Amino acid sequence: MREDILLGGPSAFLAEELGLQLSERLVAYQAWWETEGASISAAIDRLGTPHLRQFSPTGERVDEILYPPNYTYLLDAGYSAGVLYEVAERHDWRFSFMLGFITSYYDPGVYCPYTVTFSAWVPIYKYYSGARREEFLNLLTRREPPFGQGATWMTEIGGGSDLGANVQTHARFSNGMWLLNGEKYFASNVGADLSVVAARPEGAPTGVKGVALFIVPRERLHGIGRNYLIRRLKDKIGTRSVPTGEVELREAEGYLIGDARQGIYYIMEVLNFSRVANSIGVVAHGLHALSQAYRFAQQRRLFGRFLVEQPLFRHELAQQYERLRWAGALAWLTEQWLETVWLEKPPYSEKYALFRLLTHLAKFWTAKVALQAAQWNFEIWAGLGTLREFPPERFVRELLVTDIWEGTRHRHLLDGWEVLRRYPLLSHISALWEIQAVDSSLLTDIEKALSLPEEEAISLIEPLLTRLAQAIGMITAEKRSYAVLA
Ligand SMILES: Cc1cc2nc3c(=O)[nH]c(=O)nc-3n(C[C@H](O)[C@H](O)[C@H](O)COP(=O)(O)OP(=O)(O)OC[C@H]3O[C@@H](n4cnc5c(N)ncnc54)[C@H](O)[C@@H]3O)c2cc1C
């Protein structure tokens, strides 16, 4: 383990461990976070989630989010640096995700608005051909403030894992436009200018096949006033720098994206983007936690030596760092696959199926590895870690949330397994990565489990997919090369 890389911040890790070269703009962005961003972020975390003002002085419903001082300044830094417009103008996903890595090193909550904005941009760019296409796209990709913001709202009170059963928001076509009615229970970046929203058109079948995707602007475009209402903001334990609220849609204007019957595919594409971003972001935040542990150990003297010199500390740090490096390689591998498949449309190729599998592996495993790094940092600070005045507790709070949103571990295990059952991917996997060299029986173990009835395989899924995630991450990290199917 190279301690200079650990202390060099996100850019050193990207360049030295993951072989990704950074432009001067990215290095400057990291320097900005060090000098200004990190302290603003800490203040926002302390102050709490932005506040909601629901009524104007004359009693009209306005549902405005009141941000703490400097919040907009903080948020604008990433938009100004190009987290969105580089995607729109040059399709430079790598640059955008690197910005996300740097942002999340300091504050995964701030990365959320960027992520949901580009995740909203994608289906509009790919599938929406209505009259307002250019207006919507331009709004989300401005180069100058005020930046337009997006959001992606699917989850309702019944639960986020089972969208087929729980999306109750319905859409009715009336007088030439769609009107949506329903409620969204977890709506991040609430207050966004344009949200993509899952809803069930009248007469659509039950289950996931009946869910379509709509664009919902904040302001009514036919008429006056707010197009969606914000019932309340959540008082979250982590990611406090992004407002997450409950949204009410009351005859809200919606703009149907693409073919209503293919809505579930668009939703899954939206989620895949956010999941890749989440995987990248949590690795960055976990890395920050490890660097905190190291800095603490440099000045903590125990039994006549600094903690950083103690063999047990060094052994555990090396283990944590190694796994995080593999997790980082898996996250960036998934990002490289995203770059090559993101323009695919249904019906997707087998290559896309492998991308989906990687996305599930990356989302659940990176979140787990990063959370363990944060918990280890907490343990290293020991009693001091339990005090809110010191940094460790925030890492844990942030990474508990990022483990849950964008789909829980169970969902990714089950969905990843389903991809493996449905598509013959094992031959591609063994051709792309020398799995046998790092885990000799893994592929045959997976093959055997796939031949079992689902109920019997259930206890094997987590260990097998964890081994697969780790093996692919490890191979990618050692080779520093990202294998993508031709
Ligand atoms: C801070 C925050 C912000 C969020 N922002 C958004 C947002 O902007 N837009 C949005 O759409 N959603 C958002 N979400 C919702 C998020 O996507 C959901 O929380 C997540 O998908 C899980 O859904 P749930 O919380 O309803 O849990 P549930 O779906 O109710 O799951 C409950 C438990 O059951 C488990 N489970 C599910 N299926 C199975 C199964 N088959 N077998 C065994 N166990 C199973 C789950 O893993 C979980 O442990 C946000 C969540 C948080 C915490």
The ligand as an SDF file (V2000), in Angstrom:
LIG
                    3D

 53 58  0  0  0  0  0  0  0  0999 V2000
  -32.1300    9.2620    1.4000 C   0  0  0  0  0  0  0  0  0  0  0  0
  -32.9070    8.5350    0.3640 C   0  0  0  0  0  0  0  0  0  0  0  0
  -33.1920    9.1660   -0.8200 C   0  0  0  0  0  0  0  0  0  0  0  0
  -33.9330    8.5120   -1.8010 C   0  0  0  0  0  0  0  0  0  0  0  0
  -34.2220    9.1670   -2.9630 N   0  0  0  0  0  0  0  0  0  0  0  0
  -34.9960    8.5460   -3.9010 C   0  0  0  0  0  0  0  0  0  0  0  0
  -35.3300    9.2130   -5.1150 C   0  0  0  0  0  0  0  0  0  0  0  0
  -34.9280   10.3420   -5.3700 O   0  0  0  0  0  0  0  0  0  0  0  0
  -36.1220    8.5770   -5.9970 N   0  0  0  0  0  0  0  0  0  0  0  0
  -36.5970    7.3260   -5.7670 C   0  0  0  0  0  0  0  0  0  0  0  0
  -37.3190    6.7970   -6.6020 O   0  0  0  0  0  0  0  0  0  0  0  0
  -36.2950    6.6620   -4.6220 N   0  0  0  0  0  0  0  0  0  0  0  0
  -35.5000    7.2450   -3.6900 C   0  0  0  0  0  0  0  0  0  0  0  0
  -35.1680    6.5850   -2.5400 N   0  0  0  0  0  0  0  0  0  0  0  0
  -35.7830    5.3040   -2.2720 C   0  0  0  0  0  0  0  0  0  0  0  0
  -34.8600    4.1260   -2.4090 C   0  0  0  0  0  0  0  0  0  0  0  0
  -34.6390    3.8460   -3.7620 O   0  0  0  0  0  0  0  0  0  0  0  0
  -35.4990    2.9790   -1.6530 C   0  0  0  0  0  0  0  0  0  0  0  0
  -35.3580    3.2650   -0.2650 O   0  0  0  0  0  0  0  0  0  0  0  0
  -34.9090    1.6440   -1.9620 C   0  0  0  0  0  0  0  0  0  0  0  0
  -35.1360    1.3000   -3.3040 O   0  0  0  0  0  0  0  0  0  0  0  0
  -35.5230    0.5540   -1.0870 C   0  0  0  0  0  0  0  0  0  0  0  0
  -36.8890    0.6680   -1.0200 O   0  0  0  0  0  0  0  0  0  0  0  0
  -37.6200    0.7440    0.4030 P   0  0  0  0  0  0  0  0  0  0  0  0
  -36.8480    1.6210    1.2700 O   0  0  0  0  0  0  0  0  0  0  0  0
  -39.0370    1.0670    0.1590 O   0  0  0  0  0  0  0  0  0  0  0  0
  -37.4900   -0.7320    0.9720 O   0  0  0  0  0  0  0  0  0  0  0  0
  -38.4110   -1.9800    0.5840 P   0  0  0  0  0  0  0  0  0  0  0  0
  -38.4950   -2.1010   -0.8870 O   0  0  0  0  0  0  0  0  0  0  0  0
  -39.6840   -1.9190    1.3310 O   0  0  0  0  0  0  0  0  0  0  0  0
  -37.5370   -3.1800    1.1540 O   0  0  0  0  0  0  0  0  0  0  0  0
  -37.5580   -3.5460    2.5380 C   0  0  0  0  0  0  0  0  0  0  0  0
  -36.5140   -4.6370    2.7510 C   0  0  0  0  0  0  0  0  0  0  0  0
  -36.8750   -5.7950    2.0000 O   0  0  0  0  0  0  0  0  0  0  0  0
  -35.7530   -6.2240    1.2510 C   0  0  0  0  0  0  0  0  0  0  0  0
  -36.2250   -6.9470    0.0700 N   0  0  0  0  0  0  0  0  0  0  0  0
  -36.8210   -6.4550   -1.0320 C   0  0  0  0  0  0  0  0  0  0  0  0
  -37.1400   -7.4630   -1.8740 N   0  0  0  0  0  0  0  0  0  0  0  0
  -36.7470   -8.6070   -1.2810 C   0  0  0  0  0  0  0  0  0  0  0  0
  -36.8210   -9.9790   -1.6340 C   0  0  0  0  0  0  0  0  0  0  0  0
  -37.3500  -10.3680   -2.7830 N   0  0  0  0  0  0  0  0  0  0  0  0
  -36.3100  -10.8840   -0.7700 N   0  0  0  0  0  0  0  0  0  0  0  0
  -35.7520  -10.5110    0.3950 C   0  0  0  0  0  0  0  0  0  0  0  0
  -35.6570   -9.2210    0.7890 N   0  0  0  0  0  0  0  0  0  0  0  0
  -36.1660   -8.2880   -0.0420 C   0  0  0  0  0  0  0  0  0  0  0  0
  -35.0030   -4.9560    0.9210 C   0  0  0  0  0  0  0  0  0  0  0  0
  -33.6780   -5.2290    0.5430 O   0  0  0  0  0  0  0  0  0  0  0  0
  -35.1110   -4.2310    2.2600 C   0  0  0  0  0  0  0  0  0  0  0  0
  -34.1500   -4.7490    3.1310 O   0  0  0  0  0  0  0  0  0  0  0  0
  -34.3940    7.2030   -1.5650 C   0  0  0  0  0  0  0  0  0  0  0  0
  -34.0860    6.5620   -0.3660 C   0  0  0  0  0  0  0  0  0  0  0  0
  -33.3430    7.2020    0.5880 C   0  0  0  0  0  0  0  0  0  0  0  0
  -33.0300    6.4960    1.8590 C   0  0  0  0  0  0  0  0  0  0  0  0
  1  2  1  0
  2  3  1  0
  2 52  2  0
  3  4  2  0
  4  5  1  0
  4 50  1  0
  5  6  2  0
  6  7  1  0
  6 13  1  0
  7  8  2  0
  7  9  1  0
  9 10  1  0
 10 11  2  0
 10 12  1  0
 12 13  2  0
 13 14  1  0
 14 15  1  0
 14 50  1  0
 15 16  1  0
 16 17  1  0
 16 18  1  0
 18 19  1  0
 18 20  1  0
 20 21  1  0
 20 22  1  0
 22 23  1  0
 23 24  1  0
 24 25  2  0
 24 26  1  0
 24 27  1  0
 27 28  1  0
 28 29  2  0
 28 30  1  0
 28 31  1  0
 31 32  1  0
 32 33  1  0
 33 34  1  0
 33 48  1  0
 34 35  1  0
 35 36  1  0
 35 46  1  0
 36 37  1  0
 36 45  1  0
 37 38  2  0
 38 39  1  0
 39 40  1  0
 39 45  2  0
 40 41  1  0
 40 42  2  0
 42 43  1  0
 43 44  2  0
 44 45  1  0
 46 47  1  0
 46 48  1  0
 48 49  1  0
 50 51  2  0
 51 52  1  0
 52 53  1  0
M  END
$$$$
